[in-house]
């Protein structure tokens, strides 16, 4: 059998481009850490709107700058994990997590 046929596409890309840069890995790890902190602060807000929080509230609890919190919340809104609620605290909208849909089970045919 031809050796070329056994190579997976991701292995070909790694051969051509080399390993993932360490700076990129660090940036992704930091981003995941921030989103995890935001989710921890907003935990339960998908079920109880009283647990919704504003960007300054989240920034205070996580000790992360509010502009960074806002940037991550807008990306979470884009990908469907968080949204602004109808509630406001002064001029700031309160944010809540969007409930996760349960995974569908595959039906056995037969």
N, C-alpha and C positions, 0 to 999 in steps of 0.2 A: 504494500500500500504506500502511496505517495506521502512523504512526511509533511509536505505543505498542506495537505487536506486535513491534517489533525490539529492544526494551529487554530485557536479560537480567535475571533475578531478582536477581542480586548487585548490579547497577547500581541497581535500585530501592531496595534496602536501603541502599546507600551514599548515595543521594539523601535518604532519609528520616532516617537516623541521622548522617550525616556521616562523616568519616574515622575510622580506628581511633585511639584515644588513644595518644599517644607513650609514656605510662607503661606501658600494656599491652604495647606492642611491646617495651619494654625488659625487662619482667618475663619475657616469653616467651623473649627472647634469652638472658637470664641462666639461666633454667631449662634451656634446650637446652645451654648451655655446661657446666653442672654435670653433666647426664646424659652428655654426651660425655666429660667427665673421668672419671666413674665407669666408663663402658664401656671407656675406655683402660686403667684400672687392672685391671679384670677381664678384659681381653682374653685369650682362650685358655682361660678357665676352663670354657667349655662343652665343651671337648674333654679338658681335663686337670683333674680335681678338686683336684689339689695347688696349683693357681693360685687357688683360692677364697680370699677374704679377708673379714675381719670389718669391721664399721663403723669401729672405731677405726683399723684398718690403712689403710682407704681414706681416712679423714679425714686421717691423717698424710701419706700420699702426695700427696693433692690439695691439702692445706692449706685445707680447707673444714671448718667446724664439723661435728661428728659428728651433731648433731640434724638438720642440713640434709641430710647424706648419708643418714641413716636415712629421712627423709621422702621423698626422691627414690627410694630403693630400694624403699620400700613402694609407691610409685606405679608403679615399673617392674614390680614383682611383679603388681600389679593388671592391667597391660596386657600381661603375658606376655613381658617382655624379660629379667627376672631372677628368681631364686628363692633361697630358703635351701637350702643343701645339708645332707646328713646330718652333716657334719663340724662340730665345735665347737672353739673355742679358749677354754678356760675356760668362762665363762658365755655367751660370744658365739657365735651361729651364723655360719658362713661363707656368703658369698653367691657365686653363680655366675650367669653369663649363660645364658639359654636359647638353644639353637641355633636359628637361623632356618631355616624350611622353604624349600626352593627354590621359586621361582615356577613355576607350572604353565604349560607352553607350550600355546597354542591349537592344536588339531588342524585341519589343513586338510581340509575336506570335499571329496570330489570324485573 
